[in-house]
Amino acid sequence: MWLDYFNALPTWEWYWEATNALTVGASLHHRLINALRVGAAGLQAGELSVAVQVALDLRDSGLVELSRLETMVRSPELSAHEQLISGFYGSYLGPDAEAALARFARFAAALAPRVT
């Protein structure tokens, strides 16, 4: 999907809108994790429009402080789980899922505050 430039952003927008009404803690956590996966995969694939939109959507959602994202994705539990999940789906985050997620976390934290 992320290599299909014309469908990547509309697919992200559909997902984000479809999950907008979630209010339960575990569901919100999954929404955040999925956003991180999409943002990291988009950045990895060079789909900058997707990575930018995910960063801005995360900022606007208030799900997490963007400055805390990198610490969150570097937690051993999350990074091990994401490496396993990425491997199940063709290593869509590359050989090191933690590094890809951390790269997106830094990207989001640097970009989002600068865009109005």
C-alpha positions as CSV (number, residue, x, y, z in Angstrom):
1,M,0.0,0.0,0.0
2,W,2.7,2.5,0.9
3,L,4.3,2.2,-2.5
4,D,1.0,3.2,-4.1
5,Y,1.5,6.9,-3.9
6,F,-2.0,7.8,-5.1
7,N,-3.8,5.6,-2.6
8,A,-1.5,5.9,0.5
9,L,-2.8,9.2,1.8
10,P,-6.5,8.5,1.1
11,T,-6.1,5.2,2.9
12,W,-4.5,6.8,5.9
13,E,-7.3,9.5,6.0
14,W,-10.0,6.8,5.8
15,Y,-8.4,4.9,8.7
16,W,-8.0,8.0,10.9
17,E,-11.5,9.1,10.3
18,A,-12.9,5.6,10.8
19,T,-11.2,5.3,14.2
20,N,-11.9,8.8,15.4
21,A,-14.8,7.8,17.6
22,L,-12.8,5.4,19.7
23,T,-12.9,6.2,23.4
24,V,-11.7,3.1,25.3
25,G,-8.2,3.2,26.6
26,A,-7.0,0.0,24.9
27,S,-8.6,1.1,21.6
28,L,-6.9,4.5,21.8
29,H,-3.6,2.8,22.5
30,H,-4.0,0.6,19.3
31,R,-5.0,3.7,17.3
32,L,-1.7,5.4,18.5
33,I,0.4,2.3,17.7
34,N,-1.2,2.0,14.3
35,A,-0.5,5.6,13.6
36,L,3.1,5.1,14.5
37,R,3.3,2.1,12.2
38,V,1.8,4.0,9.3
39,G,3.9,7.1,9.9
40,A,7.1,5.0,10.1
41,A,6.2,2.9,7.1
42,G,5.4,6.0,5.1
43,L,8.7,7.7,6.0
44,Q,10.6,4.5,5.2
45,A,8.9,4.2,1.8
46,G,9.4,7.9,1.0
47,E,5.7,8.7,1.2
48,L,6.3,12.0,2.9
49,S,2.8,13.2,2.5
50,V,1.6,10.3,4.6
51,A,4.3,10.8,7.2
52,V,3.5,14.5,7.5
53,Q,-0.2,13.9,7.8
54,V,0.2,11.2,10.4
55,A,2.5,13.5,12.5
56,L,-0.1,16.3,12.2
57,D,-3.0,14.0,13.1
58,L,-1.2,12.7,16.1
59,R,-0.4,16.3,17.2
60,D,-4.0,17.3,16.8
61,S,-5.4,14.2,18.5
62,G,-3.7,14.8,21.8
63,L,-3.2,11.0,22.2
64,V,0.4,11.6,23.2
65,E,3.0,14.4,23.6
66,L,5.1,14.1,20.4
67,S,8.2,14.9,22.4
68,R,7.6,11.6,24.3
69,L,7.2,9.4,21.3
70,E,10.8,8.3,20.8
71,T,11.1,7.2,24.5
72,M,7.8,5.3,24.1
73,V,8.9,3.4,20.9
74,R,12.2,2.5,22.4
75,S,10.7,0.7,25.3
76,P,11.8,-3.0,25.1
77,E,8.3,-4.3,25.2
78,L,7.0,-2.2,22.4
79,S,10.1,-2.4,20.2
80,A,10.2,-6.2,20.5
81,H,6.5,-6.5,19.7
82,E,6.8,-4.2,16.7
83,Q,9.8,-6.1,15.3
84,L,7.7,-9.3,15.5
85,I,4.6,-7.6,13.9
86,S,6.8,-6.0,11.1
87,G,8.3,-9.4,10.4
88,F,4.9,-11.0,10.1
89,Y,4.0,-8.5,7.3
90,G,7.1,-8.6,5.1
91,S,9.3,-6.5,7.3
92,Y,7.5,-3.3,6.2
93,L,9.5,-1.3,8.8
94,G,12.8,-2.6,7.4
95,P,15.3,-4.8,9.3
96,D,15.0,-2.7,12.5
97,A,11.4,-1.8,13.4
98,E,12.6,0.1,16.5
99,A,14.9,2.3,14.5
100,A,12.1,3.0,11.9
101,L,9.6,3.9,14.6
102,A,12.2,6.1,16.4
103,R,13.0,7.9,13.2
104,F,9.3,8.7,12.7
105,A,9.0,9.8,16.3
106,R,11.9,12.3,15.8
107,F,10.4,13.4,12.5
108,A,6.9,14.0,14.1
109,A,8.4,15.8,17.1
110,A,10.4,18.1,14.9
111,L,7.8,18.8,12.3
112,A,4.5,19.1,14.0
113,P,5.2,22.1,16.2
114,R,6.4,24.0,13.1
115,V,3.3,23.6,11.1
116,T,0.2,25.6,11.8
